[in-house]
Amino acid sequence: MPLDEKRADRLLPHAEIERYARLWNFPELEEVVSLRFSARLKKSWARTNLSTNAITLASELRGDRERLNDVLCHELAHVVSHERVGRTEGPHGPTWRRLVLDAGGDPSVRLADSRATSTKAASATRRFLHRCPVCDFSRTARKPTPSWRCADCVAAGLSGELFVTEQQRAT
């Protein structure tokens, strides 16, 4: 990454971090946390390592200031919450929720992902029914799992093979 891009990465969210530090009365926030952008994040907008207070943001956020601010609020609240109460609460516990609400954010655990494709949305509704033709035992899963067997039929000395059919869930 060219030197100018690295410098821009550091300066981009600087004002927001200062704002949250004042709002949450946590002046050392800027010294405690480190930020970086990564093109490797594909399934989430950000990731926070609480042992190092390192926040990794998806590169796509550089071009979406509003979403960047939402994600930054979410992740910085994790850091501040962890610094204040440690692991006594869950990652989205009451302290984290209070911080996000105080910042005027939405304390939902997940932000809507505009990167979702129609294939991704369709696969979220797909289910596969695994059914035993002998005893009618059934089990559903997001993916077909040919290795599954009917435990009762296998115990009775049969193959226990399940037949897999795709089903559409109601949305």
Backbone as ProteinMPNN parsed JSONL, in Angstrom:
{"seq_chain_A": "MPLDEKRADRLLPHAEIERYARLWNFPELEEVVSLRFSARLKKSWARTNLSTNAITLASELRGDRERLNDVLCHELAHVVSHERVGRTEGPHGPTWRRLVLDAGGDPSVRLADSRATSTKAASATRRFLHRCPVCDFSRTARKPTPSWRCADCVAAGLSGELFVTEQQRAT", "coords_chain_A": {"N_chain_A": [[0.856, -1.172, 0.0], [0.657, 2.189, -0.916], [2.414, 4.958, 0.623], [0.91, 7.353, 0.952], [-1.739, 6.387, 0.957], [-1.766, 4.832, 3.298], [-1.416, 6.855, 5.183], [-3.755, 8.307, 4.777], [-5.601, 6.411, 5.639], [-5.176, 6.489, 8.392], [-5.949, 9.103, 9.018], [-8.594, 9.405, 8.205], [-10.786, 8.369, 9.992], [-10.141, 9.833, 12.261], [-11.29, 12.221, 13.399], [-13.787, 11.268, 14.172], [-13.141, 9.373, 16.122], [-12.074, 11.05, 18.08], [-14.405, 12.473, 18.707], [-16.07, 10.452, 19.817], [-14.482, 9.751, 21.992], [-14.641, 12.06, 23.582], [-17.438, 12.156, 24.009], [-17.98, 9.739, 25.351], [-16.465, 10.076, 27.547], [-13.797, 9.113, 27.649], [-10.875, 9.744, 27.358], [-8.431, 8.582, 26.572], [-8.902, 7.015, 24.393], [-8.021, 7.321, 21.699], [-5.299, 6.714, 21.911], [-5.37, 4.12, 22.8], [-6.642, 2.502, 20.907], [-6.192, 0.916, 17.687], [-6.469, 1.304, 14.187], [-7.18, -0.165, 11.019], [-7.573, -0.689, 7.502], [-8.859, -3.336, 5.509], [-8.873, -5.347, 2.652], [-9.542, -7.923, 2.812], [-11.722, -8.51, 4.402], [-14.768, -9.82, 3.891], [-17.207, -10.868, 4.686], [-18.066, -9.427, 6.809], [-18.341, -6.11, 8.187], [-16.445, -5.18, 9.913], [-13.881, -6.049, 12.339], [-12.933, -6.653, 15.657], [-10.203, -6.956, 17.769], [-10.047, -7.592, 20.981], [-8.004, -8.065, 22.781], [-5.832, -6.701, 21.84], [-6.927, -4.337, 21.127], [-7.291, -3.714, 18.447], [-8.786, -2.638, 15.536], [-10.145, -3.796, 12.604], [-11.216, -2.714, 9.536], [-13.491, -3.085, 6.803], [-12.357, -2.516, 3.509], [-14.146, -1.347, 1.731], [-15.536, 0.503, 3.184], [-14.269, 2.912, 3.082], [-15.333, 4.451, 1.035], [-17.887, 5.013, 1.865], [-19.035, 7.061, 3.894], [-21.093, 7.415, 5.846], [-21.828, 4.782, 6.62], [-19.319, 3.96, 7.49], [-19.037, 5.554, 9.786], [-21.106, 4.496, 11.377], [-20.227, 1.832, 11.713], [-17.766, 2.279, 12.908], [-18.558, 3.475, 15.332], [-19.903, 1.285, 16.498], [-17.772, -0.609, 16.76], [-15.826, 0.819, 18.253], [-17.266, 1.197, 20.575], [-17.235, -1.41, 21.525], [-14.538, -1.617, 22.3], [-14.289, 0.406, 24.306], [-16.243, -0.458, 26.124], [-15.154, -2.939, 26.835], [-12.775, -2.101, 28.022], [-13.817, -0.841, 30.246], [-15.528, -2.696, 31.664], [-14.489, -5.181, 31.235], [-14.658, -8.666, 30.659], [-17.001, -9.174, 31.948], [-19.506, -8.729, 31.017], [-21.452, -9.604, 28.122], [-20.406, -9.306, 24.618], [-22.222, -7.569, 23.385], [-23.465, -6.363, 25.493], [-25.107, -4.573, 28.28], [-23.481, -2.292, 28.861], [-22.135, -1.806, 26.427], [-24.392, -1.363, 24.778], [-25.438, 0.975, 25.958], [-23.386, 2.821, 25.441], [-23.464, 2.958, 22.61], [-26.077, 3.904, 22.221], [-25.86, 6.388, 23.553], [-24.234, 7.669, 21.747], [-25.958, 8.143, 19.763], [-26.413, 6.117, 18.024], [-27.605, 3.029, 16.492], [-28.242, 0.331, 18.445], [-28.137, -2.246, 17.249], [-27.06, -5.547, 16.594], [-26.145, -6.348, 14.108], [-25.416, -4.68, 11.08], [-27.259, -3.667, 8.214], [-26.344, -5.227, 5.212], [-25.247, -3.985, 2.331], [-23.884, -5.286, 0.436], [-24.92, -7.726, -0.001], [-25.954, -10.245, -2.168], [-28.37, -11.377, -4.619], [-28.136, -14.118, -4.809], [-26.971, -14.76, -2.402], [-29.007, -13.983, -0.66], [-30.995, -15.731, -1.496], [-29.866, -18.19, -0.831], [-29.978, -18.044, 1.881], [-32.555, -18.65, 2.503], [-32.837, -21.241, 1.738], [-33.361, -24.645, 2.49], [-32.584, -27.995, 3.386], [-34.147, -31.053, 3.469], [-33.606, -33.964, 5.205], [-34.515, -37.187, 5.075], [-35.54, -40.275, 6.468], [-36.399, -43.168, 4.757], [-37.403, -45.445, 5.928], [-38.15, -45.251, 8.735], [-39.182, -42.723, 8.826], [-37.862, -40.644, 10.097], [-36.675, -37.291, 10.281], [-34.598, -34.496, 9.396], [-33.451, -31.155, 9.155], [-31.292, -28.947, 7.257], [-28.968, -26.363, 6.279], [-27.351, -27.072, 4.222], [-26.994, -29.866, 1.983], [-26.284, -32.948, 3.526], [-24.733, -35.661, 2.953], [-23.47, -37.593, 4.5], [-24.882, -38.021, 6.816], [-26.797, -40.294, 8.81], [-29.606, -42.341, 9.731], [-29.895, -42.897, 13.024], [-31.386, -44.801, 14.511], [-32.126, -46.713, 12.571], [-29.594, -47.574, 11.71], [-28.716, -48.73, 14.088], [-30.428, -50.862, 14.096], [-29.318, -52.443, 12.218], [-29.59, -51.681, 9.598], [-28.907, -49.649, 6.615], [-29.436, -46.952, 7.067], [-29.492, -44.767, 5.436], [-30.268, -41.472, 4.38], [-32.711, -39.688, 2.488], [-32.346, -36.806, 0.558], [-33.96, -33.757, 0.087], [-34.547, -30.632, -1.458], [-35.914, -27.762, 0.046], [-37.974, -24.849, 0.008], [-38.018, -22.23, 2.251], [-40.587, -20.354, 3.812], [-40.634, -16.872, 3.359]], "CA_chain_A": [[0.0, 0.0, 0.0], [1.474, 3.398, -0.968], [2.51, 5.719, 1.858], [-0.216, 8.299, 1.042], [-2.945, 5.636, 1.326], [-1.649, 4.486, 4.713], [-1.642, 8.09, 5.937], [-5.185, 8.613, 4.651], [-6.309, 5.462, 6.5], [-5.093, 6.955, 9.775], [-6.619, 10.395, 9.202], [-10.008, 9.33, 7.857], [-11.716, 8.318, 11.122], [-9.55, 10.52, 13.4], [-12.248, 13.14, 14.025], [-14.84, 10.477, 14.8], [-12.594, 8.789, 17.353], [-12.026, 12.156, 19.053], [-15.784, 12.769, 19.12], [-16.526, 9.388, 20.729], [-13.677, 9.842, 23.215], [-15.258, 13.117, 24.404], [-18.809, 11.777, 24.334], [-17.975, 8.63, 26.297], [-15.547, 10.425, 28.632], [-12.719, 8.132, 27.58], [-9.897, 10.531, 26.597], [-7.306, 7.792, 26.057], [-9.389, 6.145, 23.313], [-7.176, 7.394, 20.511], [-4.025, 6.039, 22.168], [-5.625, 2.713, 23.108], [-7.148, 1.755, 19.754], [-5.524, 1.039, 16.391], [-7.381, 1.037, 13.069], [-6.623, -0.426, 9.696], [-8.528, -1.159, 6.51], [-8.43, -4.572, 4.877], [-9.7, -5.842, 1.549], [-9.827, -9.333, 3.079], [-13.016, -8.667, 5.068], [-15.814, -9.988, 2.878], [-18.475, -11.267, 5.287], [-18.437, -8.488, 7.873], [-17.83, -4.76, 7.962], [-15.292, -4.917, 10.774], [-13.531, -7.052, 13.332], [-12.17, -6.043, 16.74], [-9.446, -7.843, 18.635], [-10.083, -6.897, 22.261], [-6.751, -8.214, 23.529], [-4.899, -5.681, 21.338], [-7.736, -3.163, 20.757], [-7.07, -3.461, 17.027], [-10.017, -2.702, 14.744], [-9.937, -3.958, 11.174], [-12.416, -2.275, 8.816], [-13.553, -3.477, 5.398], [-11.888, -1.438, 2.618], [-15.299, -0.702, 1.096], [-16.049, 1.576, 4.035], [-13.616, 4.184, 2.724], [-16.193, 5.209, 0.135], [-19.234, 5.161, 2.434], [-18.773, 7.777, 5.151], [-22.153, 7.176, 6.827], [-21.674, 3.415, 7.133], [-18.061, 3.941, 8.239], [-19.301, 6.117, 11.109], [-21.914, 3.522, 12.119], [-19.38, 0.691, 12.05], [-16.764, 2.759, 13.853], [-19.247, 3.616, 16.622], [-20.139, -0.08, 16.98], [-16.518, -1.248, 17.153], [-15.205, 1.589, 19.334], [-18.041, 0.901, 21.785], [-16.698, -2.68, 22.036], [-13.255, -1.357, 22.963], [-14.531, 1.167, 25.535], [-16.966, -1.347, 27.024], [-14.205, -3.933, 27.333], [-11.851, -1.405, 28.923], [-14.528, -0.476, 31.479], [-16.109, -3.816, 32.426], [-13.821, -6.434, 30.899], [-15.509, -9.72, 30.091], [-18.107, -9.459, 32.866], [-20.73, -8.657, 30.21], [-21.275, -10.09, 26.761], [-19.907, -8.277, 23.704], [-23.283, -6.599, 23.108], [-24.139, -6.234, 26.786], [-25.702, -3.285, 28.623], [-22.524, -1.18, 28.754], [-21.97, -1.556, 24.995], [-25.644, -0.771, 24.286], [-25.537, 2.342, 26.48], [-22.425, 3.637, 24.692], [-23.971, 3.168, 21.249], [-27.242, 4.791, 22.337], [-25.362, 7.731, 23.89], [-23.646, 8.24, 20.536], [-27.024, 8.331, 18.781], [-26.396, 4.992, 17.089], [-28.576, 1.954, 16.638], [-27.507, -0.775, 19.079], [-28.394, -3.571, 16.678], [-25.817, -6.313, 16.526], [-25.7, -6.403, 12.716], [-25.855, -3.626, 10.178], [-27.686, -4.185, 6.924], [-25.205, -5.37, 4.32], [-25.626, -3.668, 0.962], [-23.118, -6.16, -0.452], [-25.646, -8.989, -0.163], [-26.426, -10.467, -3.529], [-29.596, -12.169, -4.662], [-27.77, -15.505, -4.551], [-26.761, -14.866, -0.968], [-30.33, -13.903, -0.041], [-31.718, -16.956, -1.817], [-29.311, -19.32, -0.081], [-30.366, -17.906, 3.283], [-33.878, -19.229, 2.679], [-32.816, -22.641, 1.31], [-33.221, -25.686, 3.504], [-32.581, -29.338, 2.838], [-34.774, -32.033, 4.341], [-32.96, -35.278, 5.195], [-35.59, -38.047, 5.579], [-35.318, -41.721, 6.441], [-37.551, -43.804, 4.116], [-37.861, -46.579, 6.721], [-38.863, -44.853, 9.962], [-39.669, -41.36, 8.601], [-37.084, -39.65, 10.836], [-36.224, -36.225, 9.381], [-33.736, -33.459, 9.94], [-33.198, -30.145, 8.128], [-29.998, -28.269, 7.32], [-28.758, -25.373, 5.218], [-26.644, -27.74, 3.124], [-27.205, -31.316, 1.991], [-25.212, -33.652, 4.241], [-24.904, -37.079, 2.592], [-22.878, -38.507, 5.481], [-25.82, -38.275, 7.911], [-27.526, -41.554, 8.8], [-30.643, -42.496, 10.756], [-29.257, -43.657, 14.103], [-32.22, -45.956, 14.886], [-32.028, -47.727, 11.519], [-28.235, -48.111, 11.763], [-28.694, -49.605, 15.273], [-31.191, -52.068, 13.755], [-28.568, -53.19, 11.212], [-29.876, -51.168, 8.254], [-27.924, -48.649, 6.163], [-29.765, -45.661, 7.671], [-29.3, -43.694, 4.464], [-31.353, -40.481, 4.332], [-32.951, -39.06, 1.21], [-32.256, -35.359, 0.713], [-34.734, -32.947, -0.861], [-34.443, -29.191, -1.182], [-37.176, -27.105, 0.357], [-37.926, -23.4, 0.137], [-38.685, -21.733, 3.449], [-41.414, -19.157, 3.602], [-39.899, -15.672, 3.788]], "C_chain_A": [[0.898, 1.229, 0.0], [1.384, 4.192, 0.34], [1.331, 6.678, 2.03], [-1.504, 7.606, 1.455], [-2.923, 5.256, 2.794], [-1.934, 5.711, 5.575], [-3.118, 8.462, 5.913], [-6.012, 7.692, 5.54], [-6.3, 5.929, 7.946], [-5.905, 8.216, 9.997], [-8.126, 10.32, 9.008], [-10.929, 9.303, 9.069], [-11.24, 9.084, 12.368], [-10.554, 11.419, 14.132], [-13.365, 12.381, 14.738], [-14.353, 9.861, 16.112], [-12.528, 9.853, 18.442], [-13.419, 12.458, 19.6], [-16.293, 11.726, 20.108], [-15.757, 9.434, 22.048], [-14.26, 10.907, 24.15], [-16.63, 12.693, 24.895], [-18.851, 10.717, 25.431], [-17.043, 8.866, 27.487], [-14.443, 9.371, 28.773], [-11.58, 8.747, 26.767], [-8.758, 9.716, 25.989], [-7.69, 6.896, 24.876], [-8.455, 6.148, 22.112], [-5.827, 6.694, 20.696], [-4.206, 4.532, 22.332], [-5.941, 1.899, 21.856], [-6.262, 1.959, 18.522], [-6.506, 0.607, 15.313], [-6.583, 0.698, 11.826], [-7.754, -0.893, 8.79], [-7.963, -2.419, 5.867], [-9.41, -4.971, 3.787], [-10.103, -7.291, 1.783], [-11.152, -9.551, 3.79], [-14.112, -8.697, 4.015], [-17.179, -10.264, 3.498], [-18.902, -10.371, 6.437], [-17.81, -7.14, 7.554], [-16.578, -4.492, 8.781], [-15.065, -6.083, 11.722], [-12.675, -6.352, 14.384], [-11.493, -7.123, 17.568], [-9.316, -7.125, 19.979], [-8.805, -7.073, 23.077], [-5.719, -7.18, 23.087], [-5.593, -4.365, 21.015], [-7.492, -2.739, 19.314], [-8.38, -3.66, 16.275], [-9.63, -2.784, 13.276], [-11.256, -3.65, 10.479], [-12.351, -2.738, 7.366], [-13.167, -2.281, 4.525], [-13.037, -0.665, 1.977], [-15.823, 0.482, 1.891], [-15.41, 2.921, 3.732], [-14.538, 5.063, 1.885], [-17.593, 5.456, 0.667], [-19.106, 5.749, 3.839], [-19.812, 7.47, 6.237], [-22.026, 5.785, 7.452], [-20.386, 3.299, 7.944], [-18.286, 4.465, 9.657], [-20.119, 5.164, 11.971], [-21.056, 2.357, 12.607], [-18.332, 1.094, 13.09], [-17.358, 2.927, 15.246], [-19.417, 2.242, 17.266], [-18.848, -0.687, 17.544], [-15.819, -0.503, 18.286], [-15.945, 1.363, 20.65], [-17.603, -0.435, 22.385], [-15.421, -2.436, 22.838], [-13.486, -0.658, 24.305], [-15.242, 0.294, 26.569], [-16.011, -2.364, 27.654], [-13.216, -3.3, 28.311], [-12.523, -1.098, 30.272], [-14.975, -1.676, 32.304], [-15.469, -5.162, 32.121], [-14.79, -7.426, 30.277], [-16.667, -10.083, 31.017], [-19.456, -9.39, 32.165], [-20.422, -9.246, 28.843], [-20.819, -8.967, 25.852], [-20.951, -7.209, 23.358], [-24.146, -6.408, 24.356], [-24.62, -4.816, 27.065], [-24.739, -2.101, 28.508], [-22.316, -0.807, 27.294], [-23.209, -0.858, 24.428], [-25.772, 0.691, 24.705], [-24.607, 3.282, 25.716], [-22.945, 3.964, 23.29], [-25.181, 4.107, 21.273], [-26.82, 6.227, 22.656], [-24.779, 8.44, 22.672], [-24.703, 8.481, 19.456], [-27.089, 7.222, 17.754], [-27.493, 3.992, 17.375], [-27.846, 0.758, 17.238], [-27.878, -2.148, 18.543], [-27.048, -4.256, 16.474], [-25.265, -6.325, 15.102], [-26.257, -5.22, 11.935], [-26.284, -4.267, 8.868], [-26.497, -4.174, 5.976], [-25.642, -5.126, 2.887], [-24.884, -4.54, -0.043], [-23.847, -7.461, -0.73], [-26.177, -9.106, -1.581], [-27.702, -11.293, -3.491], [-29.297, -13.641, -4.399], [-27.599, -15.722, -3.052], [-28.108, -14.863, -0.252], [-31.116, -15.188, -0.29], [-31.182, -18.13, -1.009], [-29.68, -19.249, 1.388], [-31.729, -18.535, 3.536], [-33.918, -20.709, 2.289], [-32.637, -23.558, 2.501], [-33.284, -27.034, 2.809], [-33.14, -30.294, 3.88], [-34.081, -33.372, 4.128], [-33.96, -36.229, 5.851], [-35.23, -39.516, 5.415], [-36.562, -42.373, 5.822], [-38.131, -44.963, 4.937], [-38.714, -46.123, 7.903], [-39.409, -43.422, 9.914], [-39.013, -40.314, 9.51], [-36.672, -38.569, 9.851], [-35.432, -35.18, 10.144], [-33.475, -32.46, 8.825], [-31.843, -29.49, 8.356], [-29.916, -27.265, 6.179], [-28.073, -25.979, 3.999], [-27.002, -29.212, 3.145], [-26.003, -32.0, 2.631], [-25.367, -35.15, 4.01], [-24.327, -38.046, 3.621], [-23.817, -38.804, 6.654], [-26.534, -39.612, 7.712], [-28.577, -41.53, 9.888], [-30.074, -43.431, 11.828], [-30.061, -44.908, 14.478], [-32.103, -47.078, 13.852], [-30.632, -48.366, 11.496], [-28.12, -49.078, 12.945], [-29.438, -50.909, 15.007], [-30.507, -52.876, 12.659], [-28.849, -52.763, 9.786], [-28.86, -50.089, 7.876], [-28.173, -47.277, 6.793], [-29.616, -44.481, 6.737], [-30.527, -42.786, 4.416], [-31.475, -39.932, 2.923], [-33.043, -37.556, 1.414], [-33.088, -34.675, -0.36], [-34.622, -31.489, -0.446], [-35.833, -28.63, -0.938], [-36.97, -25.613, 0.394], [-38.666, -23.011, 1.397], [-39.525, -20.535, 3.084], [-40.65, -17.959, 4.129], [-40.81, -14.653, 4.395]], "O_chain_A": [[1.809, 1.321, 0.822], [0.394, 4.101, 1.066], [0.803, 6.807, 3.134], [-2.287, 8.168, 2.222], [-3.947, 5.345, 3.472], [-2.623, 5.608, 6.589], [-3.667, 8.889, 6.929], [-7.003, 8.12, 6.131], [-7.298, 5.785, 8.652], [-6.495, 8.386, 11.064], [-8.86, 11.11, 9.601], [-11.802, 10.166, 9.165], [-11.872, 8.992, 13.42], [-10.647, 11.372, 15.358], [-13.833, 12.81, 15.793], [-15.088, 9.838, 17.1], [-12.883, 9.593, 19.591], [-13.593, 12.671, 20.8], [-16.885, 12.078, 21.128], [-16.33, 9.181, 23.108], [-14.363, 10.69, 25.357], [-16.948, 12.856, 26.074], [-19.677, 10.798, 26.34], [-16.849, 7.983, 28.323], [-14.198, 8.827, 29.85], [-11.334, 8.339, 25.632], [-8.179, 10.129, 24.984], [-6.872, 6.101, 24.416], [-8.135, 5.09, 21.569], [-5.277, 6.144, 19.742], [-3.295, 3.759, 22.036], [-5.55, 0.736, 21.757], [-5.665, 3.019, 18.335], [-7.277, -0.335, 15.499], [-5.478, 1.194, 11.609], [-8.762, -1.425, 9.256], [-6.751, -2.557, 5.7], [-10.625, -4.935, 3.982], [-10.916, -7.834, 1.036], [-11.666, -10.67, 3.787], [-14.349, -7.704, 3.328], [-18.204, -9.932, 2.903], [-19.992, -10.541, 6.982], [-16.876, -7.042, 6.759], [-15.743, -3.673, 8.396], [-15.909, -6.964, 11.889], [-11.798, -5.556, 14.049], [-12.13, -8.079, 18.01], [-8.561, -6.16, 20.099], [-8.556, -6.285, 23.99], [-4.832, -6.817, 23.86], [-4.935, -3.384, 20.669], [-7.487, -1.549, 19.0], [-9.005, -4.716, 16.364], [-8.883, -1.947, 12.769], [-12.287, -4.247, 10.791], [-11.274, -2.778, 6.771], [-13.606, -1.16, 4.78], [-12.915, 0.531, 1.712], [-16.48, 1.365, 1.339], [-15.958, 3.963, 4.092], [-14.52, 6.287, 2.017], [-18.412, 6.058, -0.028], [-19.075, 5.024, 4.834], [-19.462, 7.287, 7.402], [-22.108, 5.637, 8.671], [-20.359, 2.619, 8.97], [-17.783, 3.887, 10.621], [-19.859, 5.035, 13.167], [-21.146, 1.947, 13.764], [-18.05, 0.348, 14.028], [-16.726, 2.56, 16.236], [-19.11, 2.061, 18.444], [-18.831, -1.209, 18.658], [-15.273, -1.136, 19.19], [-15.33, 1.339, 21.716], [-17.594, -0.59, 23.606], [-15.249, -2.986, 23.926], [-12.942, -1.079, 25.326], [-14.886, 0.304, 27.748], [-16.061, -2.613, 28.859], [-12.864, -3.912, 29.32], [-11.864, -1.098, 31.312], [-14.817, -1.673, 33.525], [-15.866, -6.178, 32.691], [-15.638, -7.057, 29.465], [-17.249, -11.161, 30.897], [-20.443, -9.934, 32.662], [-19.259, -9.368, 28.458], [-20.835, -7.802, 26.249], [-20.593, -6.067, 23.069], [-25.37, -6.307, 24.284], [-24.551, -3.952, 26.191], [-25.148, -1.016, 28.097], [-22.318, 0.375, 26.952], [-23.092, 0.118, 23.687], [-26.165, 1.541, 23.907], [-24.988, 4.404, 25.382], [-22.873, 5.11, 22.845], [-25.29, 5.002, 20.435], [-27.365, 7.174, 22.09], [-24.826, 9.666, 22.578], [-24.388, 8.964, 18.368], [-27.747, 7.366, 16.724], [-28.213, 4.095, 18.368], [-26.93, 0.22, 16.617], [-27.93, -3.115, 19.304], [-26.034, -3.607, 16.214], [-24.049, -6.313, 14.91], [-27.407, -4.819, 12.108], [-25.736, -5.292, 8.461], [-25.73, -3.211, 5.946], [-26.326, -5.957, 2.291], [-25.208, -4.541, -1.23], [-23.437, -8.223, -1.605], [-26.775, -8.173, -2.116], [-28.067, -11.841, -2.45], [-30.128, -14.342, -3.82], [-28.028, -16.738, -2.506], [-28.324, -15.656, 0.665], [-31.817, -15.676, 0.596], [-31.953, -18.973, -0.551], [-29.696, -20.271, 2.075], [-32.031, -18.914, 4.668], [-34.94, -21.365, 2.492], [-31.853, -23.276, 3.408], [-33.946, -27.195, 1.784], [-32.674, -30.341, 5.019], [-33.982, -33.855, 3.0], [-34.234, -36.106, 7.045], [-34.7, -39.944, 4.39], [-37.67, -42.156, 6.312], [-39.244, -45.411, 4.662], [-39.857, -46.553, 8.056], [-40.033, -42.968, 10.873], [-39.549, -39.219, 9.677], [-36.35, -38.876, 8.704], [-35.577, -35.008, 11.355], [-33.297, -32.853, 7.672], [-31.315, -29.471, 9.468], [-30.701, -27.318, 5.232], [-28.197, -25.468, 2.885], [-27.286, -29.762, 4.209], [-24.855, -31.68, 2.325], [-26.048, -35.832, 4.775], [-24.677, -39.226, 3.605], [-23.573, -39.744, 7.41], [-26.834, -40.007, 6.586], [-28.456, -40.783, 10.859], [-29.807, -44.604, 11.566], [-29.477, -45.96, 14.735], [-31.993, -48.25, 14.211], [-30.509, -49.572, 11.285], [-27.495, -50.131, 12.82], [-29.131, -51.938, 15.608], [-31.049, -53.886, 12.21], [-28.391, -53.418, 8.849], [-28.054, -49.667, 8.705], [-27.229, -46.523, 7.028], [-29.611, -43.33, 7.174], [-31.665, -43.254, 4.412], [-30.472, -39.731, 2.239], [-33.727, -37.083, 2.322], [-32.953, -34.962, -1.549], [-34.604, -31.156, 0.739], [-36.795, -28.978, -1.622], [-35.895, -25.148, 0.775], [-39.812, -23.413, 1.598], [-39.207, -19.793, 2.154], [-40.08, -18.013, 5.219], [-40.356, -13.586, 4.808]]}, "name": "protein", "num_of_chains": 1, "seq": "MPLDEKRADRLLPHAEIERYARLWNFPELEEVVSLRFSARLKKSWARTNLSTNAITLASELRGDRERLNDVLCHELAHVVSHERVGRTEGPHGPTWRRLVLDAGGDPSVRLADSRATSTKAASATRRFLHRCPVCDFSRTARKPTPSWRCADCVAAGLSGELFVTEQQRAT"}
